[in-house]
C-alpha cells in the first residue's frame, strides 16, 4: 500500500518536470496547467468548472466529475487531490505498490523527453 508522502513526492516531481518541459505552471500546484501525452494526464485542481463537484448546487442538471488530476493511461491508475498534490491525495481508481508507483513516475518522466525542455 502506498503511503501519502510517496504519492505526493512522485506527483510533485512530475509537476516540476512538466513545468521545466513546458515553461507553464506545474499541474501539481494550486493553479497550474493541464498536461497530457500518450502515457499520462496531469492537471491542477478544478476551481469550479461546470462539470465537477464545484458546480452550482441549485442547478439540477446531471453532471459528470472532471477528469482526474492524474491518470496513468497504461493501467488506468487515477489520482485526485484537493488544491495541490500535497493535500488530500487519494487513489480513486486502480492500485499501486511502492515499486509500481516508482515505475510509473519514471515512465511518465521518460515520456516527457526532457532533453527538449524549456529550462534544462
N, C-alpha and C positions, 0 to 999 in steps of 0.2 A: 504494500500500500504506500502510495506517495505521501510524503509529508508536505505541508503547506509551503514551507520555505523552499523545497525542491521545485515546486511549480513556479513560485514567484521568481526564483533565480533564473530558471530557464526562460520564462516569458520576458523578464526584463532584459536578459541578454539578447534575445531575438528582437525585441523592440529597439534596442540601441543599434543592433546590426542593420535593421531596416532604416533607421534614421541615418546611419552612415552611408548606406547604399543610395537612398533617395534624396537626402537633404531635407526631408519632411519630418515633422514631429513624430516621435515614436508612438506606435499604436498602443503600447503598454502604458502610456501616460494618460492623464485625465482627459486631455483634449487633443489627442494625437490623430493621426491619419489612418486610412484604411489601406491595407496591402494584401494583394493576392497573386499567387503564381500557381503553377501546376501541382505543387506539393502542399502548400498550406495557405490559409487565410488568417489574417490578424487585423483586428480593428479596435479602436478605442471604445470606451463605454458610451452607450447611447443616452443622450441627454433629453430625448423627447421626440423621436421621430414618430410618425403616425402608425407604425406597425409594431410597436413594442409595449412593454409594461408601463411606460410613461405616458400613455395616451390619455385623452380626456375621458374620465370615467362617467361623465354624463352622456356620452355618445354610446349607444347600444350596438353600433356596427361591429360585427365579428372581426377579429384581428388575429394575426399570427405574430409570434415573437420575432424580434430581429434575428439575423444570423448570429451565431456565437461570436464571442470575442476572439476565440482561437479555434481553428479547425485543422486537424492534420488529415488531409484527404485520403491517403492510402488506407488508414484504419478507421476513419470516422471519429477519432478522438476529438471531443468537443469540450471546450473550457470557457467558463464565463467568470467575470469579476465585477465588482462594484467600484466605479470611478477610476481605479487604476489597478494594474496587475498585482499589486501587493495587498489588495484589500478584498476580502470576501471571495477568494479564488476557490472555484469548485469545478470538478469534472462533472459535466452534465450528460455526457454520452460516451460510452466506451470505458476502458480501464487501462491502467498502465502501471508497471512496476518501475522502481527507480532506474533499472538498467534500460528498460524500454523507453522511458522518458528521456534519458541521456541520448539514446539513439535518435529519437525524434528531434530533439533540439539540434543535434549535429546534422541530421538530414535536412532540416529546414535551413540551417546556416549555410550548408553547402549549396543548396538551391538558390541562394541569393547571389552567387557568383561575385563575391566581394572584391575580386580583382578589378572590377569595373565600378567601384563605389565612388560616391561623391566626396568622401572625406578620409580616404586612407592614405 
